[in-house]
């Protein structure tokens, strides 16, 4: 990893969901069926975790999400009903560091199988600027190989039983703050298909252990998902190999892992928190950088206001477009699932970067 500069730095779910849980239609059509069903019940923290559970669990799982479609996940607060539901589920799948309220609730719950995706791959620090230019110097090949090995080790360890909660879910460690917003580890691992595949392998092993009657199917589904993620990685490698510029600007610094993977540089207006406001100095700096590096587009996302992006773009005479961090799927998403939206992201990047 290469970072050129130091980093600059919900509403409670409504009663629309009867038990405070949004259920994914591919696994269950009843939002109340989040626990105590005849299937392996999984409560996921937000869309990327829920998608993994769906794809790996297939017909054997009932998946519900704590984050409603269209809801910005970072500042999610859980209702009493959602906390109670965690006591009834068979497994909880989450990404520690992204949603502090979820981390705390799962850590304090009695759910037997707790799967923390952050333990299944390696996390790094990112901020307003992250890049993968080191790949051109032979850096990332060994580094990413090491990451994959670390992911395998974590997956083998499992981190899914009650002892995991005892080891890593203390109130002191949670601290009730957004550690990633203060220059900590970047949790946006799902936007790198390779890291997401590492997490998928770990989740598959956890499902096999928790529900051994269906282990063979979980293993088969995991292999299929990892294969599709490998194909997606190849599409990104090929599609972003030859571009006029390697720099792209976003409102939210969610694409650091993607940038590193494919030899790009992400410059973000606001940093890791989608809610934070940029300084006037940062905006001016971005305007100069855009001109120097041939940047044509400022990207914004679907779940957060585009006001800042459009203001900066207007001042710098740039275009705007959507680059979706895939924190949730809505009617405005450019696709119905992870793979469709990621391919839409690739198309948008190719256009903005002047791919040949």
N, C-alpha and C positions, 0 to 999 in steps of 0.2 A: 504494500500500500504506500501511496505517496500523497501527502497532503501539503500543499505549497504554503498555506498560511494557517495560523491558529484560527479556530472556529469562533464565529460570532454566535455568540449564542443565537356539557352534555346534559347534556340534560338527562335526568333520570328517564328511563324508558316508560312510555305512556301506557295507559291501561288498555290500549288497543290489542296488546298481546295478553291473553287471559291470564297467563301465569308468568308474564314478564319475559318470555323467551320467544325469539323469532325462529320458527322451524323451517328448515330448508325443504322445499317441495320434492326434491329428488329422493328424500328419505322418508319423509312423513308429511302428510297433508294437514295434520292436526296440531296447532301450536300448543295445545295443552299436553300433548304426548311427549313431554320432555324427559320423563323418568318413569320407572316402574312399568315399562312395556315388556313384551315378550322378546324384544331384540336387545342388542348391546347398546345401551343408551349413552350417548356422548354429548356433553355440553361443550361447545367451542366458544372461544372468546370473541372472535370476529371472523369475517369472511375467509381470509386465506387459511385459517385453521379449520374452519368448517368444510371448506372445499377438500382439503386433505382427508378429513374424516369420511366424507361422502365417497370420494374416489377409492379409498382403501377399504372402507367397510362394506361398500356395495349394499346388497340386500339384507345383510346381517345387522346393520346398525340403524339407529334412530338418532339423527343429528339435529341439535338445536343450537342457535347462536344467541349469545348474550347481547350482541350488538344488532340493532334493527337495520334493515335495508335503508340506506340514505342517511344513517346516523354517523357523525364523525366519531371514530372510535377512541381517539386519544384521551378525551376527557369524560369517558363513560362513567356514570355512577350507577350502582346496582340498587334495585329495589329490594325490599324485604322478601318479596315472593321469589325473586331470582336467587337470592342467597339461600332460601329454603329449598329451592329446586336443586341446588348443588348437592344437597344432602341425599337426594333421591337418585341421582344419576350414577351410572357405572363408571364413567370416566370423564375427566375434564381435560381439554386440550387447549393450551394457551401459550402466549409468547411473553415471557416475563420481561418487563421494562417498557412495554408499549402502553399498557393500561393499568396503572397503579391500583385502582379499585378492584380490578379483577384479580390481580396478583394477591392482594390482601384477602379477598373473599375465598379464593381457592386454597390459599395457605391455611386459613382458619377452618376450612370445611372438613368434613369427615369422609369425603369421597376417596375411595380406595385407590383408584388409578389416576394419578396426576401426571400429565405429560407436558413438560415445559419444553417447547420447541427451541428455546434459546440454548438448551443443553445439548442439542443434537447437531449443532454446527458451530463454527467460530464466529464471534461478533467482533466488530472493529469500531473505532471512533471515527465519526464523520461529522462535518459541520456545514458551513456555507460553501465549502469547496472540497471536492474529492475527485481524484482522477486515477486513471489506469495507465498513464503514460509510461510507468515503470515496466509495463509489459514489453515495451519496445526494447528495453535494456535487459531482457531475460529474467525479470524479477518475479512476475506473477506465476510463471509455470510451476516453480518449486513451492511458492507460497500457497497457491491454490491446492497443489497436491497435498501439502501439509494440512490445509483446511479440510480436505476430503477425508484424510486419515483421522483427523480429530473428530470429524462428524461420525465416522464409523465407531470410534472408541466410545463416544458419548452414547450412540445408539445401542451399543453393546451393553453399556452400563444400565441403560433403561431409564433410570430416574423416574419411575412411575408409581412406586409404592409409598406407603405412609412415611417410611423413613426419609424419603426425599423431602417431604414437607418439613420434617424435623431438621433437616440439614440446611434447607435454603429458603424457608418461608417465615423467618422470624420478623416480628414487627420492627425491630431495629434495622434490619437489612432493607425492608421496604421503604422506611423513612417517609412514606406518604408524599413523595414528590416525584416529579418527572425527571428521573436521573438522566435519561437520554437527551433531554432538552438542555441540560447544563454541561454538555460536552462529554457525556458518557457514551456507552456503547450504542451504536445505531441498531435498532431492532428490525429494520426493513429488509430482512433477509429473503423474503418471498419474491422480491423483484429481480433476484439473481436466480435463474433456473437451476444452476448447479447447486447452490446452497439450499434451495427449496427441495431439490431431489434428495439431498442429505437428510433434511428434516423428514421427508416422506419415508425414507428407509427406517429412521428411528421410530416414527409413529407406527409403521407397519409391525415392527418387532414388539412394540408395546401392546398393540392390539392382539397379536399372537399370544403373548404371555397372559393377558387379562381375559381373553376369550379363546382358550385353546381348542374348543370344539370346531371353530371355523378358521383355525390357523392357516390351513392350506390355501383357502380362498384369500385371506388377507395377504399372504405371501405373493400369490399370483397377481392380485390387484396392485400391490406395491410395485412389483416388477414392471407391470404395464404402465403405471404412472411415471415411474422413473425413466422408462424408455421414451415416453412422450415428452418429458422435460428435456431429455437429451436431444431430441429432435428440435425442440424449440431453441435450445442453446445453439445448435448448429445454424439455425435460421438467423439468429442474432449475429453470430460470428461472421457469417457470409454477408449478411445484409449491411453490416456496419464496418466492414473491412476497409472499403475505399470511399472516403467522404472528403468534401472540400474543407470542412472544419471538424474538429473533434470536441468542440465546446458547445454545451447547451445550457440554457438558463431555465430554472424552475422556481416556482413560488415556495416550494416546500422541499427540503433536502432529503427526499426519500429515495433517490436513485444512486446513492453512493456506491453500493455493491454492483449495480448494473454498470455504472461508469467504469469501475475498476476492471470488471470482467472483460469489457469489450474495448479497452484502451481509449475511453472518452474522459472528458472533464465535465463534471456537473458543477455549475455555479448556481447557488440558490439565493433567493432574495431574503428569505427569513430564517433559514436554518432548519433544525430538525422538528421544531414545533410549527404546525401549519397555522397556528393562531398568532404567532409573534409578528411584530411590526418591524420593518427594516428602518435603519437610520438613514438620514439624508445623505450621509457620507457613503453608505453602502450603495444606495441607488445611483449616486454619481459614479462610483467606482464601476458598477455594472455597465453603465452607459459607455464608459471609456473602453472597458473590456470587450463589449459587444462589437464596437467599431474596429478594435484592433484584431480581434479573432474572427471576424466575418460572421458573427452570429446574426441570424435573420429573425428568430422567433423566441418569444418568451412563453413557456409552458405553464398552464394552470391546471388544476384538478377539478374533479366533479363534485366533491363533497364540501369544498371550501369556496368562499366567495372569490370571484375572479377580479375584483376591484383593483387590488394592488398590481396584479400582472398587467392589466389593461392600462393603468395609470403610467407605470414604468415604460411599457411598450410605446405608448403615445408620445411620451417625452423623448424617447430614444429613436422614434420612427421605426419601430419593429412590429412584426406581426405577432399574433397570439394563436395558440392552439392548445389542445388538451393532451396531457401526458398523465395517464391515470395511475395512481399509486395502488390501485386495486385493494383499497381498504373496505370496499363494499360494492355490490352490484345494484344499480338502480335502472330506471327506465331510460335515463340519459347516458348510461354506459355504452361504450362502443363495442358491445358484445354481451353475450349471455353468461359467460363463465371466464375463468382465469385465462384459458388459452386464447380465446377470441379477443379478449381485451389486450393481452400481451402482444398479440400479432398486430392489433391496431396501434399499440404503442410503437412497435417496430416501424410500421409504415410512417407514423408521424415523425419519428426520429430520422428516418431516411430522407424524408422531404426537407426537414429543417437543417440537416447537416449537409445536404447536397450530395447524397449518395449516388454513385455512378454504377 
